[in-house]
Amino acid sequence: MTRRIRVSLVSIAVILALVGLGAARVPSLTVDQIQRMIDKTIADRVPGMIDTAIEGITVETTIIEQGVTIEDVNAAIDAKVPGMIESALDERLGGEDVNPAIPLPVITNPVAGAYNVRDYGTVGDGVTDDTVAINNAITAANAAGGGTVYVPDGTYRVVAPAAYQAAITLRSNVELLLSANATIQLAPNSYAGCYVIRLGQIDNVKIRGGKIYGDRLAHTGFTGEWGMGIAVYGATNVYIADTVLSYCWGDGLYLAGASSTGYCSNVVVERVLCTYSRRLGMAIISGSNITMSDSEFSFNGLGTDGTRPKAGYDLEPNATTEILKDITLLNLRTSNNGEYGVEVWFGCGTANNMALPTANVSNVRIINNQSVGNGISNAIHNGTFYVSKYDITIS
């Protein structure tokens, strides 16, 4: 049967490249499959990938209802998409680094005595499920009293076992060290929320290097906004540095409390790049003694699936019991986010913009914030209002 599908030429090209199909195999896809793949490709999820000049071109193709399944497509996307998207973005921006402001150090060698994930059975080919092997290395380091878990070059596919659960669970006294060419890639899922890496009520942990990717580009669901790259829940003495967090269904980095610990504390984040996530690059929900510096939050909340606040980062307590105390945000850059570079909102899930008690906020400092090219405004949204009501300084 012959059908006419209203898509862009770029969409068809991206789909065929992602699933490894040549022109001769186009007839193996059904109308529904092609439409579903279009919805899941970068063409629909990363702004600028399709010029408005070629939007709406009608492409005629022959469809025979047999062959490739949606599962096949998702597996192919999961294996191939990160490098393709980076190449496409580089080309789009004239061959320049898409985020030139933050030069990340190159980590090439593990420390002596590190727990190498390859010794625990990882493959790192972007297809094999490496979830159990990475978690086993972390467990071994923790059982020995602590140590460094090293992730060498490769793409490590990890799977979240259920909604609001983590693919990788970090443990106390463990450092997760990724080489410069190591990527931890979350496998596609339909969950409203889950985590690539979770730090829950643990102490003395580090994450450094490499790239950590969510599943936004191949997500199979359409609801929720709580898919996080690194989620910190009530952890203490946390150090995160020199890493890239991208393509998350919700936020790249999420700092919050836990049921028995109302906030995370003693958190240092530096030289981190949070990009292309669906909601935010980073959210600070509840914390004490947090220092973040020399990091960038760009291209978040964009596309037809972007969800508010569509900002680089925000300060956004969810409940009136949460706190923001002794927080320093220094030399942070936001650019090209969907609405604002920085969002401040203390409604705690209500329409009352001062639901959070003033006593719960103290010594919050935003210093030398740089915002350019954001969708609505480069000013800190609601910043002037909250500075006049709470112990917040913006300079």
N, C-alpha and C positions, 0 to 999 in steps of 0.2 A: 504494500500500500504506500502511496506517496502522500506526504504531508508537508505543509509549510510551517516552519517554526520560527517565530520572531525572536532572534537572538543576534548578538554581534559576531562578526567574524573572529574577533579575538576570543570570545567565549568558546567557540567550536575548536579553535586551535589549542587553547589551554586544556580543554577536556581531552582531546585526542592525545596530547603530549603526556598528560598525567596518567592516563590508563595505558599508554604504550600502544595505541592503535594507529595503523596507517589508514590511508583513504579507502583501501579495499575492504576494511573491516567495519566501516561506518554502518552498513546494513545490519549488523548484529545487535544494534541497540534499539530498544523500543522508544516510542514517543515519551512515555512517562519517565524512563530511565534518563534520557537526554535532558529532559526538563529538570529532573531532580539533581543531576550532576551540575547543571548550570547554576542552580541555587546554591550549590556547595563549593563552587570554585572561587578562586581569588577574584575573578571578574566581578562577582557580586559582593565580595567582602572587603577588598582593599581599594579605596577610592583612587582614581587616576589610572587604573589599569586599563580602562576602556575610555577612549576619548568620546565626548558627546557627539563629535562629528560622525562617528560610525555606529552610534547607538541606533538600534531599531532596524538595522539592515536585515532584510528578509532572506534567509538562506533556505534553499530547497534541497532536501536530501531524501533518500529512499530509506524506509525503515522496515526491517523484517523482525518480527517479534520472536527473537530467540537469542541465546548466547549469554552475554555478560550480565552478571547480577550486580545489585547495588553493593553487596559485600565485596565483590571483586574490585569495584571502583574505589570504595573506601580504602581497601588495602593498598591499592596502587597509589592513591593520593597520599596516604600516610607515609609511604616509602620514599616518594619523590618530591613532595611539595616544597620542603624548606629551601633547598638549593635553587629550585626553579623560581620561587618568588623573589629571593634575594637577587638573582640575576636579572629578573624582569624589573625590579625596582631600581637596581643600579643603572640599567639601560634607560629607564624612564627619566632618571635624574642626571642624564648626561655622563654616566660612567663614574659619578662621584659616590663616595661612601654615603649611604642614606642617612647616617647619623654621625657626621664627622666631629661633633663637639666632644665626644667622650672617647678618648683613646684608651682601650682596655689593655692591660699588660698581657703578655704572651706567657702562658704557663705550659711548659713542655715536659717537665720531668717531675715525677712524684718524689716526695720526701722518703728518706730511708725508712724501711720498715712499714711502708704503706700497705694497706689491704687493697690490692689491685682487683677490680671487679672481674677481670678476665680469668683470674684464678678461681673464681666462684661460678664460672660457666657462662658469662655474658658473651654474646657474639658481636653486637654492635653493627649489624648490617641494615638496620632500619626496618627489618621485617620480623625477625625473631623476637619473641616476647622475652625481654631481659628483666622483667619486674622482680621475680623471685631471686635471681642471682644477685642483683644490686642490694636488695633488702637483706639477703644472707650475709653479704660483706659488711653491711652496717651493723647487723646483729653481732657478728664476730668481733668487730672492733669494740663495740660497747661491752661485750662480755669480758674482754681482756682489760677493761678499765679505761678504754678510750684509745683513739688513734685516728689516722687519716685514711679515708677510703678514696682511692684514686680511680678516676674514670678516664682511660686513655682515648685517643682519637677514635671516632666512630659515631654512628647514630643509634641510640639505644631506645628501642620501643618499649614503653611501659604502659600498663593497663590499670585503670582504677577499677577495683572489684565491684563497686556499687556506688549509688548516689551518695554524695557527701562523705566519701571515703577517699583515701590517698593511694596513689600508685606507689609512692616511696614514703616511708615513715622514718624520719631521722630520729636518732636516739642520743641521749646525753653523752657528753664528752667525745663526740665524733665530729670530725671535719669531713665534708664532702668536697673533694677537690677535682675539678674537671679540667682536662687539658684544653688548650685553645681551640682545638678542632673536635671537641666532644659535644654532642647534642643529646639531651634527654628529651624525647618526643612522646607526648601522650597519644595513645591510640584513640581513634574516634569513638565517641560514645554519645548517647542521647540524654545524659543526665542534666538536670537543671543546675546541679553543682557537684564538683569534686575537686581534687587537688593533685597536682603533679607531685609536689613534695609538701609534707605537713610536719610542722614542728609544734607538738602539743604538750605543754606543761613539762618541758624538758629543760636542761641547763647546760651551759657551756658547749655551744655548737657553732659550727662555721659552714658556710657554703661559699665556695670561690671558683671562679673561672667558667669557661664554656658557655653553652646556651641551653636554656630550658624553654621548651615550646609546648603550649597547650594545643588543643584540637580544634580551634575556631575554624580553621580553613576546611575541615572535613567533618564538623560536628553533625550528628544525625538527628538531633532534636531541635525544637524551635522555642522552648520555654526556658525560663530561669536566667540568671546572670551571675551565678556563683561558682563558676569554674576558675580556680585560682592557680597561678604558677607556683609560687611559694606562699603557703598560708602559715602564719605564726599565731598560735593560740595559747596565750598565757606562758610562753617560754621566757627564760631569763638568760642573760649573758649570751646574746646572739650576735654573730658577725657575718654579714653578707657583703661580698665585694667582687668586683671585676667580672660580672656575669651579665648575660643578656636574657631578658624575660619577654617572650613574645607570643602572639597569637592565642591568648587565653580567652575562654568563653566569658569570663568575668573580668578579674583584675590580675595584673602581673604579680604584684606583691600585696599581701593583705596582713596587717598587723592588728591583732585583737586580743581580747581576753578569753578565758575559758570558764566553764561553769563554776569551778572551785577557785579560780584565779581570775579576778575581774579585769586584768590588764597584762600585757607583756611588759618586760622591763629590761633595762640595760641592753638596748639594741643599737648596734652601729651598722649603718649601711653606707657604702661609698663606691663610687665609680660603677654604678649599675645603670643599665640601659633598659627601659621598659617601653615596648612599642607594640603597636598593632593589636592591642587587646580590645575586647568588645565594649567594656564599660570604663575601666580606668587603668592607667599604668600602675598606680599604687593607691591603696586606701589605708589611712591610719584611723582605726576605730577606737581603740583604747590602749593607752600605753604610758609608761613613765620612764624618764631618762632615755630618750631616743635621740640619736644624733645621725643625721643623714647629710651627705655632702657630695658635691661634684658628680651629680648623676643627671640623667636625662629621661624625660617622659614625653614621648612623641607619637603622633599618628594613632592615638587611642580613641575609641568611641566613634569611629568612622564607618561609612557604609550603610546599606539599608538595614543591616541587623544590629547596628550600634545601639547601645542602651544608655540612658542618662545615669550619671551626669556627663558622660562623654568628655571627661577631662584628663589632663595629664596625671594629677594626683589630687586627693582631697583629704580633709579632716572631717570625719563623719561618724560620731558616736551613734550607736544604734539604740542605746537605752540610757535612761537618766542616771543609772548607777555607774556608768563608764567614765573614765577620766582621760585627760590630756595634760600631763604635767612634765615640766622640764624637757621640752621638745625643741630641738634646734634643727632647722632645715636651712642648710648653707650652700649657696652656689648651685642651686637646682635650676635646670633648664626645662621648659615645656615648649613644645612646638607642634603646630599642625594637628592639634586635637580637635574633636568634633565640635565642642562648644567653648569650654574655658580651659585655660592652662591650669588654674588652681581653683578648686571649689571648697568653700567652708560652709558647713551646714550643721547646726546644732538642734535640729528638730526632733531627733531621736524617734523617727518613725511617725511623727505627727506634723500637723501644719503650723504648730507653734515654733517659731524660729528661735525661741529662747527656752525650749523645754529642758535643756541641759543646765543644771544648777551652776551658777557662776563659780562656786567654790571648787567645782570639778575641773576647772581649767586654770593652770598657773604656769607662768614662765614659758610660754610658747613663742618661739622666735623664728620668723621667716626672714632670712638675711640674703640680700643680693639675688632674689628670685629673677629669672630671666624668662620672659614669655614672648614668643613670636609666632605669627601665622595661625593662631587658634581661631576656630570657626566663628564665635560670637564676640569674644573680647579677650585681650591679653591681660586685663586687670584681674586681680584676685577676686573671684565672684563672692560678694557679700563681705569682703575683707574690711572695708571701711566701717560697716555696721558693727561687726563683731569686735573690732579693735576698740570701739567706743564702749562696749559692754563687758568684755572679758579681758583677762590678762594676756593679751596677744600683742606682739609688736611686729610690724612689717617694715623692713628697711632695705 
